[in-house]
Amino acid sequence: MIDWEAAIKLRSLLFEFEEAVGIADASEVEKDILLYFHELAAKNPDKPIDITAVREMPALKKVPPATLTRAIKKLIEKEKIALHEGRQRGLYSLTGK
């Protein structure tokens, strides 16, 4: 049996979190990318994040490359991520915003 009350609480907590970090209006792909960026950065804090590693994450494997590219551009525009030290593409860093 599905515990709808628990699901509602979980969704409310998730929404509060998204509001707190400023991603409530982001697409699901943008949210997934940002979460994976944080996961990879936590594992290797001194290394830039390689977009090929992000593309291999389970929630993003079936996302078309053009959609990923657009989502990354939006995250750059929102100043959540940035190209790593003068790179034109491929390597990124979290901005801390």
C-alpha positions as a LaTeX table, in Angstrom:
\begin{tabular}{lrrr}
\hline
Residue & $x$ (\AA) & $y$ (\AA) & $z$ (\AA) \\
\hline
Met1 & 0.00 & 0.00 & 0.00 \\
Ile2 & 1.23 & 3.49 & $-0.85$ \\
Asp3 & 1.70 & 5.84 & 2.08 \\
Trp4 & 0.37 & 9.03 & 0.49 \\
Glu5 & 0.81 & 11.03 & 3.66 \\
Ala6 & 4.53 & 10.23 & 3.73 \\
Ala7 & 4.79 & 11.04 & 0.02 \\
Ile8 & 3.15 & 14.42 & 0.57 \\
Lys9 & 5.54 & 15.20 & 3.45 \\
Leu10 & 8.52 & 14.15 & 1.35 \\
Arg11 & 7.42 & 16.32 & $-1.58$ \\
Ser12 & 6.85 & 19.28 & 0.76 \\
Leu13 & 10.35 & 18.89 & 2.20 \\
Leu14 & 11.83 & 18.65 & $-1.27$ \\
Phe15 & 9.99 & 21.80 & $-2.37$ \\
Glu16 & 11.22 & 23.66 & 0.72 \\
Phe17 & 14.77 & 22.57 & $-0.08$ \\
Glu18 & 14.45 & 23.65 & $-3.72$ \\
Glu19 & 13.10 & 27.04 & $-2.60$ \\
Ala20 & 15.94 & 27.46 & $-0.09$ \\
Val21 & 18.67 & 26.80 & $-2.67$ \\
Gly22 & 16.96 & 28.77 & $-5.43$ \\
Ile23 & 16.09 & 25.98 & $-7.85$ \\
Ala24 & 12.31 & 25.67 & $-7.41$ \\
Asp25 & 11.75 & 27.14 & $-10.88$ \\
Ala26 & 14.43 & 24.97 & $-12.54$ \\
Ser27 & 13.56 & 22.09 & $-14.85$ \\
Glu28 & 13.91 & 18.53 & $-13.59$ \\
Val29 & 16.98 & 18.07 & $-15.79$ \\
Glu30 & 18.58 & 21.20 & $-14.32$ \\
Lys31 & 17.86 & 19.94 & $-10.81$ \\
Asp32 & 19.33 & 16.51 & $-11.58$ \\
Ile33 & 22.46 & 18.05 & $-13.12$ \\
Leu34 & 22.97 & 20.33 & $-10.13$ \\
Leu35 & 22.50 & 17.46 & $-7.66$ \\
Tyr36 & 25.03 & 15.33 & $-9.54$ \\
Phe37 & 27.46 & 18.26 & $-9.65$ \\
His38 & 27.24 & 18.47 & $-5.86$ \\
Glu39 & 27.70 & 14.71 & $-5.51$ \\
Leu40 & 30.80 & 14.71 & $-7.73$ \\
Ala41 & 32.22 & 17.83 & $-6.06$ \\
Ala42 & 31.81 & 16.23 & $-2.63$ \\
Lys43 & 33.78 & 13.17 & $-3.77$ \\
Asn44 & 36.57 & 15.23 & $-5.39$ \\
Pro45 & 36.43 & 18.81 & $-4.09$ \\
Asp46 & 39.62 & 19.94 & $-5.84$ \\
Lys47 & 38.75 & 18.61 & $-9.30$ \\
Pro48 & 36.59 & 20.27 & $-11.95$ \\
Ile49 & 33.42 & 18.44 & $-12.90$ \\
Asp50 & 33.61 & 16.66 & $-16.24$ \\
Ile51 & 30.30 & 16.76 & $-18.07$ \\
Thr52 & 30.85 & 13.22 & $-19.41$ \\
Ala53 & 30.64 & 11.91 & $-15.82$ \\
Val54 & 27.38 & 13.78 & $-15.31$ \\
Arg55 & 25.93 & 12.30 & $-18.51$ \\
Glu56 & 26.52 & 8.82 & $-17.09$ \\
Met57 & 24.33 & 9.41 & $-14.05$ \\
Pro58 & 21.22 & 7.18 & $-14.08$ \\
Ala59 & 18.63 & 9.99 & $-14.20$ \\
Leu60 & 20.40 & 11.66 & $-17.15$ \\
Lys61 & 21.40 & 8.72 & $-19.36$ \\
Lys62 & 18.26 & 8.98 & $-21.51$ \\
Val63 & 18.22 & 12.77 & $-21.71$ \\
Pro64 & 19.10 & 13.99 & $-25.22$ \\
Pro65 & 22.47 & 15.80 & $-25.47$ \\
Ala66 & 20.79 & 19.00 & $-26.69$ \\
Thr67 & 18.57 & 19.05 & $-23.61$ \\
Leu68 & 21.60 & 18.59 & $-21.35$ \\
Thr69 & 23.40 & 21.41 & $-23.12$ \\
Arg70 & 20.44 & 23.76 & $-22.70$ \\
Ala71 & 20.11 & 22.85 & $-19.02$ \\
Ile72 & 23.81 & 23.48 & $-18.42$ \\
Lys73 & 23.55 & 26.87 & $-20.13$ \\
Lys74 & 20.61 & 27.77 & $-17.90$ \\
Leu75 & 22.54 & 26.74 & $-14.78$ \\
Ile76 & 25.42 & 28.96 & $-15.93$ \\
Glu77 & 22.98 & 31.85 & $-16.50$ \\
Lys78 & 21.55 & 31.29 & $-13.01$ \\
Glu79 & 25.15 & 31.32 & $-11.69$ \\
Lys80 & 24.82 & 27.87 & $-10.10$ \\
Ile81 & 27.75 & 26.49 & $-12.14$ \\
Ala82 & 30.53 & 28.02 & $-14.21$ \\
Leu83 & 32.99 & 26.91 & $-16.83$ \\
His84 & 36.17 & 25.86 & $-15.08$ \\
Glu85 & 39.02 & 28.38 & $-15.27$ \\
Gly86 & 38.71 & 29.71 & $-18.78$ \\
Arg87 & 37.47 & 26.53 & $-20.44$ \\
Gln88 & 35.02 & 26.84 & $-23.31$ \\
Arg89 & 33.21 & 23.57 & $-22.53$ \\
Gly90 & 33.44 & 20.20 & $-20.85$ \\
Leu91 & 34.77 & 21.11 & $-17.40$ \\
Tyr92 & 32.71 & 22.99 & $-14.83$ \\
Ser93 & 32.77 & 24.16 & $-11.22$ \\
Leu94 & 30.06 & 24.93 & $-8.69$ \\
Thr95 & 29.77 & 28.61 & $-7.92$ \\
Gly96 & 28.55 & 28.27 & $-4.36$ \\
Lys97 & 25.40 & 30.29 & $-5.10$ \\
\hline
\end{tabular}
